[in-house]
């Protein structure tokens, strides 16, 4: 299984001349037109090319000030991109700074980015004031800001910056998410763009500096099979003394995706029970202080992996001298406690420039229960192929249910909630080659294990913008044949990004399409006629970006991934230029042919280097060496680097041969 839970020797660079580069030109018209293939020639609204950028480092600003600026950016950049911000540390080694430098545009730097509000105040009608007591009103305010050419602010910000209040949402909604977004859908849908819909959290959790955590319990073994499951008494009395005690559950091994998992919690103060709950239930809600980086698993357990965590807050009675938290817990837990509130809640500012500029409707509807039903209504109102841009609440059902609902509704998903300066990157044109990378042809398959290794997460355009850029800049990149999943929709959302990766790829770097084509989706969940439209769109974008392999999801049944059907594979074969499909799989080795295309089940393992190699050896243990064996291995993009790949490769001697995906499928096509 691969999800954002477990995963978000070159011979020189590829030159522009070798790829027959063609410029990507944004059409002046906003509306999509039809291509001869039957897919839209342009899926998303177009932006003008920036000529000069006013730049500021907003990394130290509050979420409220960042929201003020990103919504201002949306109004201003709708006409022509002029505003660009750095959301990192402000150094030239961060992704925002690197992409800015790569554009080679004239810039004006503002030491205080908030000065830009005064500079561009004449370009906006005023402010939409959100209600701090109703977090989701921030999303309604963002939708209105796009429609009214306004910024989003609270009342104090509007006064401080001399902004006329265009609409005041204070007191308009109670804290009922369904009612809030129902009002928005009923009243604003007729006015918004129907080319896309967005999903953004209204708030973010920000760590408070200098909080002192005391470690309470740690699993020192790399346990991934729940074999240490048990009831643990965690004495957090040392954190008593202030109003509340905060208990954090994290991952003791952050690089392999098997962190703390909790299914029941009981709290006793001086021996008397003051709390008891199961994760994901209403009884948990009063105690869950921060669950943003966690999810609910199949056993009604709350878990968090890698660098994630979740925090409970317990307020014991006055005079408590003993506080014990008893948890049913397993896997690689790391538990710590503090008496200081470790985080604060702020507005979530990211990607709002793009939402405002495109006049999109933005909501935040977890895909379960009443909110899930309302999300289904949203998808039903939009035309087929209108993308859902942003992300889903990870709590409760999260990614799987969210993408599944979008697939059923005919909307590909573009993970973009942390995509910064999207209005600038969408407008910046750059050369993208339509030429397919030549195959390193092996004359005759041998009785070897042909292994192709692929970094996941490429459907996620924010990953492409940020983490992939960091991985790409690793000096060891190019030493090992590596496939890199990437979104072909960067053709419209970030042509400069796609161009950079394509132009600077070595002979050992191959760009392949991320799941499952032109946007993240589960093909098995689509209606047949809508899937045909999606596959035509995928074919169009692949032909324009020179890719002919894809990593695809399928659908799930009984908590298992299902093999892509003959009909779906035939659709890929008919409407796209694909030479092969790597699909999610959690069974034995899968190598088959469907619809005329070779399909392999993608396989993954925890750990790095020697541990990955040992798991690989176990995976092929039944192979007798009498025929070629084909293995598609997935690499965890959030914990591996090209340097790690350079450590693994020397371990893969006989019978393994590492190849790129194009060579892999060329061999497979001649073997099946």
C-alpha positions in Angstrom: 0.0 0.0 0.0 1.2 3.5 -0.8 -0.3 6.7 0.5 0.6 10.0 1.9 0.7 8.1 5.2 3.6 5.9 4.3 5.1 7.8 1.4 3.6 12.4 0.6 25.7 6.0 -13.4 24.5 9.1 -15.4 26.3 10.3 -18.4 25.5 14.0 -18.3 22.4 16.2 -18.4 19.9 16.1 -21.2 20.3 19.1 -23.4 17.6 21.3 -24.9 18.6 20.4 -28.4 18.3 16.7 -27.6 14.7 17.0 -26.7 13.3 19.3 -29.4 11.9 21.7 -26.9 8.7 23.7 -27.7 7.5 26.6 -25.6 4.3 26.3 -23.6 2.2 29.4 -24.4 -0.7 30.3 -22.2 -3.8 31.2 -24.3 -5.3 34.6 -23.8 -8.8 33.2 -23.4 -9.8 31.8 -20.0 -12.2 29.2 -21.4 -11.0 25.7 -22.5 -11.4 24.7 -26.1 -11.6 21.3 -27.5 -8.8 19.4 -29.1 -9.0 16.9 -31.9 -8.6 14.1 -29.3 -11.8 15.1 -27.6 -10.1 16.3 -24.5 -9.9 19.9 -23.4 -7.0 21.8 -24.9 -6.7 23.6 -21.6 -8.1 22.3 -18.4 -7.5 25.2 -16.0 -7.7 29.0 -16.3 -4.7 30.7 -17.9 -2.5 33.5 -16.5 -0.4 36.1 -18.2 3.4 35.7 -18.2 5.0 37.8 -15.3 7.3 40.6 -16.3 8.4 42.0 -13.0 7.9 40.6 -9.5 7.5 42.4 -6.2 9.0 40.0 -3.7 8.9 39.6 0.1 9.8 37.0 2.7 6.5 36.2 4.6 7.9 33.2 6.5 7.9 35.0 9.9 4.4 36.6 9.5 1.3 35.2 11.2 -1.1 33.1 9.3 -3.5 36.1 9.4 -1.0 38.4 7.7 0.0 35.7 5.2 -3.7 35.3 4.3 -4.1 39.0 3.8 -1.1 39.0 1.4 -2.0 35.8 -0.5 -5.5 37.0 -1.2 -4.1 40.3 -2.3 -1.8 38.3 -4.5 -4.7 36.6 -6.0 -6.5 39.8 -7.0 -3.4 41.5 -8.3 -2.0 38.5 -10.1 -5.3 37.7 -11.9 -4.5 40.5 -14.4 -0.8 39.7 -14.6 1.4 38.1 -11.9 3.3 40.8 -10.0 3.5 39.5 -6.4 5.7 36.6 -5.2 6.4 35.5 -1.7 8.8 33.3 0.1 7.2 31.0 2.7 10.4 29.4 3.9 13.3 30.9 5.7 14.2 33.6 3.2 17.5 32.1 2.2 18.5 31.4 -1.4 18.6 27.7 -0.6 14.8 27.3 -0.2 12.4 26.2 -3.0 10.6 29.5 -3.2 13.9 31.4 -3.6 15.3 28.8 -6.1 12.3 29.0 -8.4 12.4 32.8 -8.2 16.0 32.8 -9.2 15.4 30.4 -12.0 12.8 32.7 -13.6 15.4 35.4 -14.2 12.8 38.1 -13.9 13.5 41.6 -12.5 12.4 41.9 -8.9 11.8 44.5 -6.2 12.3 43.2 -2.7 10.2 44.5 0.2 11.8 44.1 3.7 8.3 44.4 5.2 6.0 42.6 2.8 2.9 44.2 4.5 4.0 47.4 2.8 2.6 45.8 -0.4 -0.9 46.2 1.0 -0.6 50.0 0.8 1.0 49.8 -2.6 -1.8 47.8 -4.1 -4.7 49.0 -2.0 -6.1 50.8 -5.0 -6.4 47.4 -6.9 -8.8 45.9 -4.4 -12.3 47.0 -3.4 -11.6 46.4 0.3 -11.8 43.5 2.7 -14.0 40.5 3.4 -13.9 40.2 7.2 -14.0 36.6 8.5 -15.3 35.5 11.9 -12.5 34.2 14.1 -15.1 32.4 16.2 -16.1 30.4 13.1 -13.0 29.0 11.4 -14.8 27.9 8.2 -15.9 31.5 7.6 -12.3 32.1 6.4 -13.0 29.8 3.4 -16.3 31.6 2.6 -14.4 34.9 2.9 -11.8 33.6 0.4 -14.5 32.6 -2.1 -16.1 36.1 -1.7 -12.7 37.8 -2.0 -12.3 36.2 -5.5 -15.8 37.3 -6.5 -15.6 40.8 -5.1 -11.9 41.7 -5.9 -11.2 41.9 -2.2 -8.8 40.6 0.4 -9.5 38.5 3.4 -8.8 40.1 6.8 -10.0 40.2 10.3 -11.6 43.4 11.7 -8.3 44.6 13.2 -6.3 44.1 10.0 -8.9 45.9 7.9 -8.7 48.9 10.3 -4.9 48.9 10.5 -4.5 48.9 6.7 -7.3 51.3 5.9 -9.4 48.7 4.0 -13.1 49.3 3.4 -15.2 46.4 4.7 -17.0 44.9 1.6 -18.6 42.1 3.6 -18.6 41.4 7.3 -19.1 37.7 8.1 -19.0 38.1 11.9 -22.1 36.6 13.4 -23.4 35.4 10.1 -22.6 31.7 10.8 -22.6 29.5 13.8 -19.9 26.9 14.2 -21.8 24.3 12.1 -19.6 23.4 9.1 -22.4 21.8 7.1 -24.6 24.9 7.4 -21.8 27.2 6.6 -20.8 25.4 3.4 -24.4 24.7 2.5 -25.0 28.5 2.5 -22.0 29.0 0.3 -23.0 26.4 -2.2 -26.5 27.7 -2.4 -25.6 31.4 -2.7 -22.2 31.6 -4.3 -22.0 28.6 -6.7 -23.8 30.5 -9.6 -21.0 33.1 -9.5 -17.8 31.1 -9.1 -15.8 29.4 -11.8 -17.0 25.9 -12.7 -13.6 24.9 -14.1 -12.4 23.8 -10.7 -13.3 23.5 -7.0 -11.0 23.8 -4.1 -10.5 22.3 -0.7 -8.4 24.0 1.9 -8.3 23.8 5.7 -9.4 27.1 7.2 -6.7 26.9 10.0 -3.3 25.6 10.5 -1.4 24.4 13.6 1.8 26.4 14.4 4.4 25.1 16.9 5.1 27.3 19.8 8.8 27.9 20.3 10.9 26.8 23.3 8.3 24.2 24.6 10.1 21.7 26.9 8.9 18.1 26.3 9.7 15.3 28.7 10.0 11.8 27.2 7.6 9.3 28.9 7.9 6.2 26.7 9.8 5.0 23.6 9.8 1.8 21.5 13.4 1.2 20.8 12.8 -1.6 18.3 11.6 -1.2 14.7 8.3 -3.0 15.2 5.9 -2.8 12.3 3.6 -5.8 12.9 1.8 -4.7 16.0 3.6 -7.4 18.0 4.1 -5.0 20.9 0.4 -4.1 21.2 -0.6 -3.8 24.8 -1.9 -1.6 27.6 0.6 0.9 28.7 0.4 3.0 31.9 2.1 6.3 31.2 2.8 8.3 34.3 2.8 12.0 33.2 2.7 13.4 36.7 6.0 15.2 36.1 4.1 17.6 33.8 1.6 18.6 36.5 1.7 22.1 37.9 -0.2 24.3 35.4 -3.7 24.2 34.0 -3.3 21.2 31.8 -1.0 18.4 30.7 -0.3 17.8 27.0 0.7 14.3 25.9 2.2 13.9 22.4 2.4 10.6 20.5 5.0 10.5 17.7 7.2 8.0 15.7 10.4 6.8 17.3 11.8 5.9 13.8 10.8 8.7 11.5 12.0 7.2 8.2 9.9 4.2 7.6 6.2 5.0 8.3 5.2 2.9 11.3 4.7 5.4 14.1 2.6 5.4 17.2 -0.9 3.8 17.0 -3.4 4.2 19.8 -6.9 2.6 20.0 -8.1 3.4 23.6 -7.3 6.0 26.2 -8.1 6.1 29.9 -6.9 8.9 32.2 -6.9 8.7 36.0 -6.1 11.6 38.4 -5.1 10.5 41.9 -6.7 7.1 41.0 -10.0 8.5 39.8 -11.0 8.2 36.2 -11.4 11.6 34.5 -11.4 10.5 30.9 -12.1 7.5 28.7 -12.4 7.4 24.9 -11.8 5.6 21.7 -10.1 7.5 18.8 -12.4 8.9 16.1 -15.5 9.1 18.4 -17.3 12.1 19.8 -15.9 11.2 23.2 -12.4 11.8 22.0 -13.0 15.3 20.6 -12.8 17.3 23.9 -9.3 15.9 24.5 -7.8 15.9 21.0 -5.7 19.1 21.1 -3.9 18.5 17.8 -4.8 15.7 15.4 -4.0 17.4 12.1 -1.0 15.2 11.4 -2.7 12.0 12.3 -5.3 9.7 10.8 -7.8 7.1 11.9 -6.9 3.5 10.9 -8.9 0.4 10.1 -9.0 -0.7 13.8 -10.5 2.7 14.9 -6.9 3.6 15.9 -5.3 7.0 15.7 -1.8 6.9 14.2 0.9 9.2 13.0 4.1 8.3 11.1 7.3 9.9 10.1 7.6 13.5 11.4 3.9 13.6 12.3 2.3 13.5 15.8 -0.9 13.9 17.7 -1.5 15.6 21.0 -4.1 15.1 23.7 -4.8 17.7 26.4 -6.0 16.7 29.8 -7.1 19.1 32.5 -6.9 17.4 35.9 -8.8 18.7 39.0 -7.0 21.1 41.3 -4.7 19.4 43.7 -3.9 16.5 41.5 -0.6 14.9 42.3 -0.7 11.8 40.2 -1.9 11.7 36.6 -1.7 8.4 34.7 -2.7 7.9 31.0 -3.4 4.3 30.1 -3.3 3.6 26.4 -3.7 0.6 24.2 -0.8 1.2 21.9 1.6 -0.4 19.4 4.3 0.0 16.8 7.1 2.6 17.0 5.7 4.9 19.6 7.4 7.9 21.2 5.4 9.6 23.9 6.3 12.9 25.6 4.5 15.3 27.9 4.6 19.0 28.7 2.7 21.5 30.8 2.9 24.2 28.2 0.4 24.6 25.3 2.7 23.5 22.4 0.8 24.9 19.4 -1.5 27.7 18.4 -4.1 27.9 15.7 -3.8 30.4 12.8 -5.5 31.0 9.5 -4.2 28.7 6.7 -2.9 31.0 4.0 -1.4 28.7 1.4 -2.8 28.4 -2.2 -5.4 31.2 -1.6 -3.8 33.3 -4.3 -4.8 30.7 -6.9 -8.3 30.3 -5.5 -9.0 34.0 -5.4 -7.5 34.7 -8.9 -9.6 31.9 -10.5 -12.7 32.9 -8.6 -13.0 29.3 -7.3 -15.3 28.1 -4.5 -13.3 26.7 -1.6 -14.6 24.5 1.2 -13.3 22.0 3.8 -15.5 19.0 3.9 -14.2 15.7 5.5 -15.4 13.0 3.1 -17.6 11.1 5.7 -20.9 11.6 7.3 -22.9 14.8 6.7 -19.8 16.7 5.4 -19.1 13.8 2.9 -22.7 14.0 1.7 -22.3 17.7 1.0 -19.0 17.1 -0.7 -20.8 14.7 -3.0 -23.3 17.4 -3.8 -20.4 19.7 -4.7 -18.9 17.2 -7.2 -22.4 16.7 -8.8 -22.7 20.4 -9.6 -19.4 20.6 -11.5 -18.8 19.4 -15.0 -16.8 16.2 -15.6 -13.0 16.8 -15.4 -13.3 19.9 -13.2 -10.4 19.2 -10.9 -10.6 19.3 -7.1 -7.5 21.3 -6.1 -6.2 21.3 -2.5 -6.6 18.4 -0.2 -8.8 16.5 2.2 -9.0 16.4 6.0 -6.7 13.6 7.1 -8.8 12.9 10.1 -11.4 10.1 10.0 -11.5 9.0 6.4 -9.1 11.4 4.6 -7.3 10.6 1.4 -8.9 7.3 0.4 -12.5 8.3 0.8 -11.8 11.9 -0.5 -10.2 10.7 -3.7 -12.8 8.0 -4.1 -15.6 10.5 -3.9 -13.9 12.8 -6.4 -13.4 9.9 -8.7 -17.0 8.9 -8.5 -17.9 12.5 -9.2 -15.7 12.8 -12.3 -13.1 15.1 -10.7 -9.4 14.4 -10.8 -7.6 15.6 -7.7 -4.7 18.0 -7.7 -2.9 17.9 -4.3 -2.1 21.6 -4.0 -2.9 22.9 -0.5 0.8 23.9 0.0 1.4 25.0 -3.5 2.9 28.5 -3.1 2.8 31.4 -5.6 0.6 29.3 -7.9 -0.6 32.3 -9.9 3.0 33.1 -10.8 4.1 29.6 -11.7 0.9 29.0 -13.8 1.8 32.1 -15.8 5.5 31.6 -16.2 6.1 29.9 -19.6 9.0 27.6 -20.2 10.0 25.1 -22.9 8.6 21.6 -22.4 9.6 18.8 -24.8 7.0 16.4 -26.3 9.7 14.0 -27.3 9.8 10.7 -25.5 13.1 9.7 -23.9 14.8 7.0 -26.1 15.0 3.5 -24.6 18.3 1.9 -23.6 17.5 -1.3 -25.4 18.8 -4.6 -24.0 19.0 -7.0 -27.0 17.7 -10.1 -25.2 16.2 -10.5 -21.7 18.3 -12.6 -19.5 17.4 -14.7 -16.5 17.8 -11.8 -14.1 15.6 -9.8 -11.8 15.0 -6.6 -13.7 14.3 -3.9 -11.0 13.0 -0.4 -11.7 12.8 2.0 -8.7 10.3 4.9 -8.6 9.9 7.8 -6.3 6.2 8.3 -5.5 4.2 11.5 -4.7 4.5 13.1 -8.1 0.8 13.7 -8.6 1.2 16.2 -5.8 2.2 19.5 -7.4 3.3 21.0 -4.0 5.7 18.0 -3.6 7.0 18.7 -7.1 7.4 22.4 -6.2 9.1 21.9 -2.8 10.3 18.5 -1.7 11.1 17.1 -5.2 13.2 20.2 -5.8 15.3 19.5 -2.7 15.7 15.8 -3.8 16.6 16.9 -7.3 19.4 19.1 -6.0 21.1 16.2 -4.2 24.5 15.8 -5.8 24.2 12.1 -5.9 21.2 12.3 -8.2 22.1 10.7 -11.5 24.3 7.9 -10.1 21.5 5.4 -10.0 18.7 4.7 -12.6 15.7 6.3 -11.0 12.1 7.0 -12.1 10.5 10.2 -10.8 6.8 10.5 -10.7 5.6 14.0 -11.7 2.2 15.6 -12.6 1.6 16.2 -16.3 -0.8 19.0 -15.1 2.3 21.1 -14.3 1.9 21.8 -18.0 -0.7 24.3 -16.8 0.0 24.8 -13.1 3.8 25.2 -13.3 5.4 24.8 -16.7 8.6 26.3 -15.4 8.8 23.6 -12.8 8.2 20.8 -15.3 10.6 22.3 -17.7 13.4 22.5 -15.1 13.1 18.8 -14.1 12.9 17.8 -17.8 15.8 19.9 -18.9 18.2 19.0 -16.0 17.4 15.3 -15.9 20.5 13.1 -16.4 20.5 9.9 -18.5 19.7 8.1 -15.2 16.6 10.2 -14.4 13.3 9.3 -16.1 10.1 11.4 -15.5 7.0 9.2 -15.3 3.4 10.2 -14.8 2.1 10.2 -11.2 -1.1 8.4 -10.2 -3.1 7.9 -12.2 -2.7 10.3 -15.1 -3.9 13.9 -15.5 -4.7 14.2 -11.8 -4.7 11.8 -8.8 -7.6 9.4 -9.1 -8.9 5.8 -8.8 -9.9 4.7 -12.3 -12.0 1.9 -11.0 -14.3 4.4 -9.3 -15.2 6.4 -12.4 -18.3 6.1 -14.5 -17.4 4.6 -17.8 -18.2 7.6 -20.0 -16.4 10.0 -17.6 -13.4 7.8 -17.4 -13.0 8.0 -21.2 -12.9 11.7 -20.9 -10.2 11.5 -18.2 -8.2 9.1 -20.2 -8.4 11.3 -23.3 -7.2 14.2 -21.1 -4.4 12.0 -19.8 -3.3 11.1 -23.3 -3.3 14.7 -24.4 -1.1 15.9 -21.5 1.3 12.9 -21.7 1.8 13.5 -25.4 2.7 17.1 -24.7 5.1 16.2 -21.9 6.9 13.3 -23.5 5.9 10.6 -20.9 4.8 7.1 -21.7 4.8 5.3 -18.4 2.4 5.8 -15.5 2.1 4.8 -11.9 -1.6 4.2 -11.3 -3.9 3.4 -8.5 -6.8 1.1 -9.2 -9.6 0.7 -6.7 -10.0 -1.1 -3.4 -12.2 -4.1 -2.3 -12.1 -5.8 1.1 -9.2 -3.4 2.0 -7.1 -4.8 -0.9 -6.0 -3.2 -4.1 -7.8 -4.6 -7.2 -6.1 -5.3 -10.4 -6.9 -2.8 -13.1 -9.8 -4.2 -15.2 -9.5 -5.2 -18.8 -11.8 -2.3 -19.8 -9.7 0.3 -17.9 -6.4 -1.0 -19.3 -7.9 -1.0 -22.8 -8.9 2.6 -22.3 -5.4 3.5 -21.3 -4.1 1.7 -24.4 -6.6 3.4 -26.7 -6.4 6.9 -25.5 -2.9 7.4 -24.1 0.6 6.7 -25.4 1.5 4.5 -22.5 4.0 1.6 -22.9 3.2 0.2 -19.5 1.5 0.7 -16.1 2.8 0.3 -12.6 -0.1 -0.1 -10.3 -0.7 -0.2 -6.6 -0.5 -3.7 -5.2 -0.3 -5.4 -1.9 -0.2 -9.1 -2.9 2.4 -11.4 -4.4 4.4 -10.5 -7.5 2.1 -9.1 -10.2 3.2 -9.2 -13.8 0.4 -9.4 -16.3 -1.1 -8.0 -19.5 -4.4 -6.2 -19.7 -5.9 -4.4 -22.6 -2.7 -5.0 -24.5 -0.6 -3.2 -21.9 1.9 -4.8 -19.5 0.9 -4.1 -15.9 3.1 -4.7 -12.9 2.2 -4.4 -9.2 4.4 -1.9 -7.5 6.1 -3.2 -4.4 7.6 -1.3 -1.4 9.4 -2.1 1.8 10.3 -0.1 4.9 13.8 0.9 5.8 16.7 1.8 3.6 19.8 0.2 2.1 20.5 -3.2 3.6 17.0 -3.5 5.0 15.3 -2.7 1.6 17.7 -5.2 0.0 16.8 -7.9 2.5 13.1 -7.4 1.9 13.7 -7.6 -1.8 15.5 -10.9 -1.4 12.6 -12.3 0.6 10.2 -11.0 -2.0 11.8 -13.0 -4.8 12.6 -16.1 -2.7 10.4 -18.4 -4.7 12.0 -17.4 -8.1 14.0 -20.3 -9.5 16.1 -18.3 -11.9 14.9 -20.0 -15.0 13.2 -17.0 -16.5 13.4 -13.1 -16.2 11.6 -11.7 -13.2 10.3 -8.1 -13.2 9.9 -6.1 -10.0 8.7 -2.4 -9.8 9.9 -1.0 -6.5 8.4 2.1 -4.9 10.7 4.5 -3.0 9.4 6.5 -0.1 9.8 10.1 -1.4 9.5 11.6 2.1 12.4 9.6 3.7 14.7 8.6 0.8 17.1 10.7 -1.1 19.3 10.2 -4.1 22.2 9.7 -1.6 20.2 6.8 -0.1 19.7 5.4 -3.6 23.5 5.6 -4.1 23.9 3.5 -0.9 21.4 0.9 -2.1 22.6 0.4 -5.6 26.0 -1.3 -4.8 24.1 -3.9 -2.8 22.1 -4.9 -5.8 24.5 -7.3 -7.4 23.6 -10.5 -9.2 20.8 -11.5 -9.9 19.5 -7.9 -10.0 19.8 -5.4 -12.8 18.6 -1.8 -12.2 16.9 -0.3 -15.2 14.7 2.8 -15.9 11.0 2.2 -16.4 11.2 2.6 -20.2 13.8 -0.2 -20.5 11.8 -2.2 -18.0 8.6 -2.1 -20.0 10.5 -2.6 -23.3 11.9 -5.9 -21.9 8.5 -6.8 -20.4 6.7 -6.2 -23.7 9.1 -8.6 -25.4 8.8 -11.2 -22.6 5.0 -11.5 -21.8 
